């Protein structure tokens, strides 16, 4: 199952504290990658997400389109769904057709598209679904049942491990939130450094806003392992590993640790690329930041 977001990124990124070249968004937001046969058939926003679904998948069928309508038609014509599915999903198809018309009008008027509206593409039918509702406190933050402010962080690196690698990170507190961050990564470009810096920035932003309790949501298992398994022992041993070696990214990890120590911080691991809105938005911001990296 895949969900396609029709996002008002132009409006959102104008409110971010870090500048963004809006032509990056204009060039990418109008691409729709249709996967008719793959791990999770559906319409994808960018090539990296699409590639995950078709790489090393036998008999994969996919194609890039400039409109959601064309992508939808490609899936309907090339998927393995039963013939009677068209009739079963007739009302849903009407909704999608109307939705695709709205998508096509993005170049004319972004304000008509809801940032939370999604398309859910399954093997049987296409239908519009609503995102899960989350409580907000009076200051406009997402807050969990224990009073922790929710933030989603993500790092991205293109050509990770190569000489031409470039990286960036994103921090997402909410749609159109002024504390959101899109920032290219200085220094050595690696995905792990970007993930760490994203958390550091989230904690610093939270402290500036007077937040005391913060829940960091990340899809990086490396980051979770660092915090829960490795760092406690490294700190006890004077920041050396069990092999008496200096940990990789020691400087960045210490900066993150110090930033988080000023708050009551909890970490939560989420699955990446499975439709969690905050995670998807942090991922987009991180990839946009990556494009800005020189």
Secondary structure, DSSP 8 states (H G I E B T S, - for coil): -EEEE---HHHHHHTSSS---HHHHHHHHT-EEEEEESTT-EEESSHHHHHHHHTT-TT-EEEEESSHHHHHHHHHHHS---TTHHHHTHHHHHHHHHHHHHHHGGGT-GGGS-TT-EEEE-SS-EEEE------B-TTS-BB-TTS-EEEEEEEEEETTTSTT-EEEEEEESSTT-TT-EEEE--SS--HHHHHHHHHHHHHHHHHHTT--EEEEEE--HHHHHIIIIIHHHHHHTTS--TTS---TTHHHHHHHHHHHHTSEEEEEE--TTSS-HHHHHHHHHHHHHHHH--
